[in-house]
Amino acid sequence: VLLMAAPVLGQDEDDEQPPGLLARHQVNEAFVERVDPDIAFQWGSAAPDERLPPGKFNAKWSGTLLLRSADKYQFHAYLQGRVRLLVNGQVVLEGESDTPHWVSGKETSLTFGDQPFELTFDKTADRAQLKLYWSSGEFPLEPVPYHSLFQTKPSPDISLIERGRGQFEAFRCGHCHAG
């Protein structure tokens, strides 16, 4: 009997813009780079990544945001910490809270297509969380969906790691092996 591995669905090596955002999480001088599919985190008192020590941290996500129509968009965050979001070079959301709190940016006219996206976050208290939302004339408040976030300059090393993670999940390796 010949056994063959099943193909892994998802990212092709030829894709110009792989899904997710390039993330850099930093505690003091230690940092970790990875790809995050979306912005929905509730870290609490933990570090932003298991490879980093606990404590105050900063994080930066960069990539592109795909807008399916030209419209006025408004960005919102449920956060505990400090956030700043730039879309196409414009500050569209900025706010800070040491307790869980909603912040909203002003309505901003944005054009159709890929827009440069840069989000920064700082943990400012003992606990941290960040969840990014948006709304427009076409839809009510909703989380910014993963299928609208893309990497612009994928790192070959990070891409290999993410591909390995995808295969680990697709072949259910975690069923027998600890992640």
C-alpha positions, 0 to 999 in steps of 0.5 A, a space after each residue: 500500500 502506497 501512502 501519500 501525504 494530503 495536500 495542505 490547503 491555504 497559502 501558495 508560495 507564489 501568492 504576492 500577499 500572504 494573509 495575516 499581518 507581520 507582528 513584532 512583540 517586544 519586552 525590553 530588548 527581547 522581541 519575537 516576530 510572527 504572523 498574526 491572522 487578525 487583531 483580537 487579543 486578551 493577554 491579561 497579565 501574560 506576555 504577548 508571546 510564550 517566548 517572551 518574559 511577562 511585563 510591559 510590552 509593545 507590539 507593532 503590526 504592519 501589512 495592508 488592509 483590503 478595502 472592498 469599496 471606497 467609503 467612510 470608515 470608522 475604526 474602533 478598539 476595545 482595549 486596555 493599553 494604548 493604541 494607534 492605527 494608521 491606514 494609508 498614512 492617516 491616523 484613523 484611531 488613537 486612544 489609551 485606557 488602563 481599564 478595559 474600554 472602547 475607543 473610536 476614531 473619526 470617520 475617514 474617507 478611504 479608497 478601494 483596494 489595498 491600503 498600507 496598515 500599521 498598528 501599534 500597541 503598548 501595555 500600560 497597566 498590569 493587564 492588556 487586551 486589544 480587539 480591533 473593529 470597524 464600521 462603514 456606511 455599508 456595514 455596522 460595527 464588526 471585527 476587522 476580518 482576517 480576510 482583509 489583512 495581508 502581509 506586504 513584505 513576507 519574511 522568508 524565515 517567518 513564512 517557513 515557520 508559518 507554513 510549518 505551523 499550518 502543516 502541523 495543524 493540517 496533519 493534526 500532529 498536535 493529536 500525538 505531539 505536544 505543540 
